[in-house]
Amino acid sequence: MSNYSYSDPLDELYAVYISTRIYLDRYDNLLDQIFQKKMEKFSNEILDYFNSKTIIQRYEIQQQEKQYREKTKQNNEDEKNPAG
């Protein structure tokens, strides 16, 4: 507190309480901001992870479809032109 002298000890106690509440509210707000930023970063990392998994799965499915089409195409050509 400042050098102000309080006539009533309860006034001084109340002033300390108010200044402490202000300090704790600011600290709480700061913690909330830090937590929110960390959660946003974490959420983005999770989304990136699942998006990358989805992209990889799509690529694998496309490759399987491509292999299936090539195999089917080869089988159809083999049926049309039997060797022998």
N, C-alpha and C positions, 0 to 999 in steps of 0.2 A: 504494500500500500504506500501511499504518499506520506508525507510528514504531517498530514492533517490529523489533528487530535480529536477524537470523538468524545463527546460528553457522556454518552451512554455506551457501555460495553456491548449491548445488543445491537446498536447501530453499527459498531465496528464489525461485529460478527456477521451482520447482514451484508455489509459491504464486501467482506471477504467471501461470503457465500456467493454473492452476485458475480464478483470478478472470477471466482472459480468456475461458476456455471458458464460464463462467457468463454473462458479458456477451454473448458471441456466440450462445449458445443462446437467451437472452432476445430478442436482436435478430432471430434467425432465426424465433422463434415470432411475434414482432410482424410480420415480413414475411409469414409464412404467413397470419396473420389478415387483413392488408391485402389480400393477393392473393386470398384466399378471398372476402372481401367484394366485391372488384372483379369477380371471376368470377361471383358470384351476381347482381350487378347486371347484368353483361353478359348472362348467361344469361336473366335476366328480360326484358331489352330484346329479345333475339332471339325469345323466346317471344311477347312482346307483338306484335312485328312480324309473325311468321308467323300468329298468331291473328287479327290485324287483316286480313291478306291473305286468310285463310280466310273470315272474315266477309264481306269485300267480294266474294269469289268466289261465296259462297253467295247473296248478295243479287243479284249479276248473273245467276246461274243461275235464281233465282226469277223475276226480271224477264223473262228469255228464255222461261221456261215459261209465264208469264202472257201474254206477247205471242203465243206459239204457240197457247195455248188460245183467246185472243180471235180470232185469225186463223182458226183451225179452226172456231170457233163461227160466225163471219161467213160462211165458205165454206159451211158446212152450211145456214145460213139462206138464202144465195143460191141453193143447189141446190134447196131446198124451194120457194122463191118466185122462180122465174126472171122477170126483167123482160122484158116484151115482149108 
